[in-house]
Amino acid sequence: MAQISRWIATPLLTVTLAGPTATAAEDFQACVTRLQSDLQERGRDTTVVEQTFAEVRQLERIIELDRSQPEFVQTFWEYLDDRLTEYRVERGRQMMAEHEDLLWRIYDDFGIPPRYLVALWGMETNYGNHFGEVPIVDAMTTLACEGRRASFFFEQLDATVELIERGRLDSDPEQLRGSWAGALGHTQFMPSTLRDHAVDYDGSGQVDLRGSLPDALASAAQYLHDLGWDSGVRWGREVTLADDFEFDHLGLDEPQPLSTWRELGVHRADGSTLPDSDLKAALLLPMGKEGPAFLVYDNFRRILRWNASISYALSVGLLADRLDGHPPLRAEREDSEPIRHEELQAIQERLNELGYDTGTPDGIYGPRTQGALRAYQQDRGLAADGYPGPEVREALDVEAEE
């Protein structure tokens, strides 16, 4: 989903109200009134604002979905298995063949290879099979009033009203339907992304990301182009690590030239030598030292700008590779139970107590928690992969008992 901090792929979703208490309903209505006032202060048309929020409802289920996204509850293998299916690969290849002329015309205009557009299309809506049927104004208002990402969703509501004012979105509530977080169309653009990057590629005089595949795919290409996509470089690649590999440089903040990774014992997935190149890449271990390893380039960061989930961005890159004829991952799969939210929150609390700052314990495995884990592992002589695997959990348990 373009331009949102986290992502979840859901089938067609029917949202039902959970029956908030009277106090909660009153609080929600007060929030709606405040949002309307803030939008009007920004210069939004009063009539459009009032019409947009005339029948807005609080959707309790949306908050549950926001708190239980796959990145929070699934291992990388589980996430990948749910998305990089053989059906999705084969269907994507069919879509590439069926829309070949359109995709290469878009490539000529924007410089985005077809496999990446089709991979994003497949990840977002399973090639147009699941647009989402949630009333997006209800969903975004619920999330703006809930508070965790209030500023982000206020901006999306502002963009929605602006698009309606400019005639680029139909104000009919039945047309304003999409994902649980407010994303629209084949490639699930958030309203601000639609406003800033969508294009009328079919020449109809309006942008239609749901009814016009040319508009949707060309808009995706425009967005990636605007983010700085380099058509001469891949997203990244699977790699293997030497048995004595030292985890001194790990994560997006510590990219190194391929020549350096080569010296440090990183190889291509097939065991061959990396090129002796100055091209910089970052090493990602989404399941720690026991899982698959990837070197990712700057184009990976552009996929992250589309959706800031490591698992999502890796899945897009890997699906694009499969559409292009590459084999499945070579890494041997080791099944493991996902760390429960409560377990990770307890780990964060323990690390904070020991002086390794994870921020406010929230049970979410993010960069700050990864950094704290790495520092703890380095100080304890453990492999500093930044992952809360069995080894580090056992070490924390032992210290807690001392």
Buried (B, 14 or more C-beta within 10 A) or exposed (E): BBBBEBBBBBEEBEBEEEEBEEEBEEBBEEBBEEBBEBBBEEEBBEEBBEBBBEEBBBBBBBBEBBBEBBBBBBBBBBBBEEBBBEEBBEBBBEBBEEBEEBBEBBBEBBBBBBBBBBBBBBBBBBBBEBBBEBBBBBBBBBBBBBEEBBEBBBBBBBBBBBBBBEEBBEBEBEEBBBBBBBBBBBBBBBBBBBBBBBBBBBEEEEBBBBEBBBBBBBBBBBBBBBBEBEEEEBBBBBBBBEEEBEBEBBBBEEBBBBBBBBEBEBBBBEEEEBEEEEBBBBBBBBBBBBBBBBBBBBBBBBBBBBBBBBBBBBBBBBBBBBBBEBEEBEBEEEEBEBBEBEBBBBBBEBBBEBEBEBEEBBBBBBEBBBBBBBBBBBEEEBBBBBBBBEBBBEBBEEEEEE
